[in-house]
Amino acid sequence: MVDSTSNVQLGKQAEPGKQTQVAASSDKLKVGALIALVVGSMVGGGIFSLPQNIAASASAGATLIGWLITGVGMLMLAFVFQTLANRKPKLDGGVYAYAKAGFGDYMGFSSAWGYWISAWIGNVSYMVLLFSTLGFFFPLFGEGNTLPAIICASVLLWFLHFLVLRGIKEAAFINTLTTIAKMVPLALFIVICAIAFKLDVFTSDFWGAGNSDLGTVMNQVRNMMLVTVWVFIGIEGASIFSARAEKRSDVGKATVVGFVGVLLLLVLVNVLSQGILAQAQLAGLKNPSMAGVLESVVGHWGAVLISVGLIVSLAGALLSWTLLCAEILFASARDHTMPEFLRKENANQVPVNALWLSNGLIQLFLIITLFNSSTYLSLLYLATSMILVPYFWSAAYALLLAWRHETYEQAPGERGKDLLIALIAVLYAVWLVYAAGVQYLLLSALLYAPGAILFAKAKRELGQPVFTSVEKVIFLVVLIGALIAGYGLYSGFLSL
């Protein structure tokens, strides 16, 4: 998830249909800055908990297969964003713009809605992880979902809220600090664990046959999928800010280069951990589990190093995502995908209504985590399941362009390659929906369904019918899923 706001602007935008003048050429983002944006988008709090999150679902052998599938699938998705950035340069609204252009207003709205929900639920998970980490020093915070943890998280949430309302748009100092806080512990962890790596530990019960709870190898691979997607959320970071790129082609380059670098970093952290502690030991670690792994090698100071680095990193990430949650709603309201009231700004040019709505729901879910004892991992799964729709429609749009020969008039030779890439990306997105399972599919429907209220409001403001015939059918399916999920939560066969 995005941990940097150095390039997020919440300032006023031109009304749709009017010429919008973006930043002057001296303010445009060069390829290096775009790569940093992509890397910063993906390297967040998730990597610090990766060893336990993966070990809870998979053995070392299944982990390697899972990373291979994830690597290929996400690389194809990175190529999709590269292709769309080059072939549809006027679509600067982020991933939801691709769904809207290819499959209609409701799909565009649903992608924006799902992306936004994923963002603020991600903030809830960051809160839980932050106070779980503080629990290393102050046991009363427990796993980050105790009453003291929720009270302190709520205080932090509203402190950030009113800080942003005063006009905090760019936090350069915090961004620099959090970048150092993230990269220094990660680099030390990789170097130390590479030296301490034991092949016999890594190969012990390589396929998880000794632990019946893990299930078959295929089940292990399936169960780890949402974790691997979570740590890659942000791969679309460069496309979100494509209007600020110095050269449009740099957006695609930054996406692919940033992805490859982050993939290498994530695999190293995960695989090296499995050569330090056995699967059962990793699965039993408290998050941030990197702290427990490093502590087993160098002693208590290793846990302190990782914990302090993560605390500072998460503090900056929370500010970043507080800004980004509001930006997502503001940007989509600007082109009438969302209702007009979400375009309202205060005197400091902060989208005030979007900010209140986002943080109000974060507060609600913090309270829910207290009564449902939701952990960081369960929130991670829910946030990840919500991002699957925007990713699927982006890949489907790229497939549609190649299938129709659209934008390939001048380069017909590239169509076959792009068609194959988009097809693989679509199949990967479908696989992710399957991997998420029925529980998170139904919970996603429960969160998607209420969005129809805002969609209807936006359409009525334009004097247009709410749904087309096809969209009515899609909404009916979502509504049925939401009703089943609601009954499931009430009766207890579903839980957060």
Helices and strands as residue ranges (DSSP letters): G 25-27, H 31-42, G 46-49, H 50-55, H 60-87, H 95-103, H 105-134, G 139-141, H 147-165, H 172-196, H 199-203, G 212-214, H 217-232, H 237-240, G 242-244, H 248-274, H 279-283, H 289-298, H 300-334, G 340-343, H 352-372, H 376-404, G 412-414, H 415-448, H 451-461, H 469-491
